[in-house]
Amino acid sequence: MANEASPQVRLILCDNEGLGRLSVGLESFFEFSFSLAEDLQDLVARHKVHVRPRGPHNPPRRRMLQ
């Protein structure tokens, strides 16, 4: 009894005559993309307390050359 592979939807990232075709499984791509987005949100939340918002009452600091 032969095992038939289930069809997989693939995402073509690059289709160039000189480079060839680069594709990945769509499900794997979304897993990676969502993981990366969650990590970025965590990083922003962690460092948000260190960033001062800029505005008319809080202009950017200028360094003085000595």
C-alpha positions as CSV (number, residue, x, y, z in Angstrom):
1,M,0.0,0.0,0.0
2,A,1.6,3.3,-1.1
3,N,1.3,6.4,1.0
4,E,0.0,9.3,-1.0
5,A,1.4,12.6,0.1
6,S,-1.3,15.2,0.7
7,P,-1.2,18.1,-1.7
8,Q,0.6,21.1,-0.3
9,V,0.0,24.7,-1.3
10,R,3.3,26.5,-1.9
11,L,4.2,30.1,-1.9
12,I,6.6,31.2,-4.6
13,L,9.0,33.8,-3.1
14,C,11.1,34.3,-6.2
15,D,10.6,33.3,-9.8
16,N,13.5,34.6,-11.8
17,E,15.1,33.3,-14.9
18,G,18.6,33.8,-13.5
19,L,17.9,32.7,-10.0
20,G,15.4,29.9,-10.5
21,R,12.3,29.4,-8.4
22,L,12.3,29.7,-4.7
23,S,9.2,28.4,-2.9
24,V,8.1,27.4,0.6
25,G,5.1,25.6,2.0
26,L,2.4,28.1,2.7
27,E,1.6,26.7,6.1
28,S,5.2,26.8,7.2
29,F,5.6,30.4,5.9
30,F,2.6,31.6,7.9
31,E,3.8,29.8,11.1
32,F,7.2,31.6,10.7
33,S,5.5,35.0,9.8
34,F,3.2,34.9,12.9
35,S,6.0,33.8,15.2
36,L,8.2,36.6,13.9
37,A,5.3,39.2,14.4
38,E,4.7,38.0,17.9
39,D,8.4,38.2,18.8
40,L,8.5,41.7,17.4
41,Q,5.5,42.8,19.4
42,D,7.1,41.4,22.5
43,L,10.4,43.3,21.8
44,V,8.5,46.6,21.2
45,A,6.5,46.1,24.4
46,R,9.7,45.3,26.4
47,H,11.6,48.4,25.2
48,K,8.6,50.8,25.0
49,V,9.4,52.1,28.5
50,H,12.8,53.3,27.3
51,V,11.5,55.4,24.5
52,R,10.3,58.9,25.0
53,P,7.6,60.0,22.5
54,R,8.6,63.1,20.5
55,G,6.3,66.0,20.3
56,P,6.2,69.8,20.7
57,H,7.0,69.6,24.4
58,N,9.6,66.9,24.0
59,P,11.9,67.7,21.1
60,P,14.7,65.3,20.1
61,R,18.0,65.9,22.1
62,R,20.9,67.4,20.2
63,R,24.4,66.4,21.0
64,M,26.9,69.2,21.5
65,L,30.2,68.8,19.7
66,Q,33.2,69.5,22.0
